[in-house]
Amino acid sequence: MERWKTSQLNYLSTTADLDTAYRISLNFAKNIGFKFFGFSTSYTSNTERLSALRLNNYPSDWNADYEQRKLAGIDPVVAHCNQSELPILWSEELFANAPHLWDTLEQEGLQHGWSQAIHDDESGLFSILSLVRSHSPITALELYENLGASAFICHHLHRLVAQTLPKTSATQYMPQLSLREIDVLKLAADGKTAYESARILNLSPRTINFHVQEAIRKFEVNNKVSAVIAAAKAGYLNKDAAP
């Protein structure tokens, strides 16, 4: 492995802050030829898989459309990652049963990519890492050369998320969240910043941060990610929860 790769991965390994680790990972992805980087974590409940965190630099229009139309339900990449931890290359053939989704990916410059997953039965968390670009298909050699580094990044980000899990089960302690707190945590789970959430909800960033802090206090956790995961485990973020 090239020296610069080793140096960046060593730096990443010493990083305990998730936002900082994400920025390092995004920079690493760009250095190996990928414009876009995505990482998501979900929590597996008894009945369904609920979004807990989504971090990426994909086009905002794509993120909004993906969320609004619930495209994860027909995304063959997600379907593969649900079943396997082996990497999957994105291709037109893979999206044969969802051609409109492939067309949209091409329009947004997201057609050449690969994804890999982590299934963590101990914590109940499930993570997917994706590296994507708009130019030139990914060769088998390129995948082989970078697979170890991408797996390391995926495991490190996953571990940072897992470490934020509350020590007590959300099913044992069920605080009552306000509708606004639920709104804010749902947006945080989709990777929205306080500024973006404020624009969506027509509030100030300061008010958004207030609701986040209230949720953190009620769940007796230490940070926003912990509050989002606790809310997901408590059922507040599933599709049937109050808007």
N, C-alpha and C positions, 0 to 999 in steps of 0.2 A: 504494500500500500504506500502511495506517495507520502512524503513527510508532512505536507500541509494537511492532508486528510487526517493523519494520525494526530497532529497538533490540535486540529479543530475538534476531533472526537474526544481527545483528552480534556480539552476545555469544557466541552459539553458535559462530560462525566462528573465534573466538579460543581456543576450548576444545579442548585436546589430550587431555584425559582422557575415556575412553569413558563411564565411570559418570556423570561430571558432565554430559557432553553428553546422555546419556539423560535425566537429570533435567530439564535445560533443555527438551528436546524434549517430554517429558511435560507440563510446565507450559504450553508453547506450545499443545499439543493441547487442553488443558483450556480455555485462554483463547479458542480459536476454536470451542468448543462440543462437544468430544469428551471423554467421560469416560475412554476407554481408548485406549492407545497401544501399538503393538507394533512391534518391529524384530527381524528374524532374519537370520542370515547362514549360508549353507551353502557347503561346499567341493565342487566337482565333480571326482570321480575319473574314471578311465577307464571305470568300469562303473556308477556310481551317484552320487547327490548325498547327501552326508553332513552332518548338522547340526554346525555349529561354534559357534553362539552364538544364544541366544534371550532377548530382553529384552522384557517387557511387564508391564502391571499388570492383566491379565485375572483373573477369579476363579480362585482356586487349584484349585477342583474342576474347572473347565473345562480348565486346563492339565494336570492329572493325567490326566483322561479322554482328552484329545487325544493325550497321549504314550502312555498305556497301550494305547489301541485303535489307535494308529498312523493317526489320522484324516487326516494329511497326504496319505496315499495316495489318498483319495477326495475331498479338499477341492477344489472347483472353483476357488476363489481361487488356490490353489497351482498348479493345473493351468494356469490362465491366465497367471500370473506366470512359469511355466516357459517359456512360449512368447513372451511379449510384455512390453515395458516400458511399454506404455500402461496408464493407470489403469483399474481395474475396480470398478464399484459392486456392493456386495453386494445381493442381492435373492432373493426366494423363487423367481423364475424361474431365476436362476443355479444354485440348489441343487435344481433339479427332479429330478435323478438321485440326490440324496442328501437326501431330505426329512427323515429322522430327524436329520441333522446340522443342518439349518435349524431344526427344532423345538428342538433343544438350545441353539442360539445364541439363540433367542428367550427361552428359559427363563432363560438367564444374562445377558440384557440386552445381547447382542452383535450384534443383527440389522441395525443400520444402520451401514454402514461402507464404506470404500473402501481399496483396496490398490494399490501400485505397486512395480515391481521394478527392480533394476539387474543387468545381466548383464556381468560383468567378465571377459573372456576372458584378459586379461593375467595376472591374479592367480589365476584359477580360482574366484573367489568370486562368490556369487549372493546378493543381499539383497532382502528384502521389507519395506516399511513399510506399516503399517495404522493408520487412524484410525477409531474405532468409538464408538457411543453407543447408548443404549437408547430414546431418544425421537426422533421425527420423522425421516422419510426424508431423505436428502441430495438436494438439488436440483442440477440441472445448473449453475445460477449459482453455488451455493456451492462446487461442485467447481472451477469455473473460477477463482473468486476465491482459492482456497487452494492450487491445484495447484502453483504456482510455489514457494510456501513449503515445502510438503511434499516436493517434489522436492529442494529445497536441503537440507532436513534429512536425507533419505534418503542423498544423496550424501556429506554430511559424516560421518554415522555410518559409512557404508561405507568411506570413506577412512580413518577412524581404525582400523577393524578391519584394513584392508589394510596399514596401516603397521606392524601388529604381526607380520606374517608373518616367520618366521625367514629369515635371509639365506641359509642353506644348505638345500637340499632335504631333506625328511624321508625321501625314498627313498634319498638318499645316506648319511644318518646315521640309523641305526635303533636307538635306545637300547631297552633291555629294561625295560619298565614292569612293576611289580607289579600283581596283580589289584586291589588296593585303590586304587592310583593310577589305574587305568583306570576303576574305579567312580566315583571322585571327579571325574575329568575328564568323564565322561559326564554327571554331574549338573550340572557347571559349564556344559557345552554346552547344557543345558536351562534355563539361567538360574537355577539354584539357588544361593543364598548358602551360605556356610560353615555358618551356623546351620541352614538347611533341610537341607543335606546331612548334617549331623551327626545330625539327628533321623531321617532316612531310614536311615542306616547304623548307627545306635546307637553313635555315636562322639562325641567332644567336638569343638567347633569348632577347638580348637587342633590336634587330630590331623588334621582335614581340611586345615587350612592347612599342616601339615607335609607331607602327601602332595602338595599342590599345589606347594610349594616344591621338593620332590624331583623332580617332573616338570619344573618349570622348569629345574632344574639339569641334568637328564639331556638335555633337548633343547637346552640352551645358548641359551635365549631369555630375554627380560626380564620377562615378566609372564604372568598366568594365561591371558589370551586367546590369546597367542602359543602357549602350551603346548597349549591346546585345539585350535587350528588345526593345529599340528604333529602332534598325535595323530590328528586326522582324516585328514590327508594320509598318515600312516604306516599307516592302516588300523585303528587301535585302537578307533575309535568306530563302526565300521559294525556292522550288525545281526548279523554273524556272528562278531564279536570276542568274546573271552572275557568272561563276565559279571563 
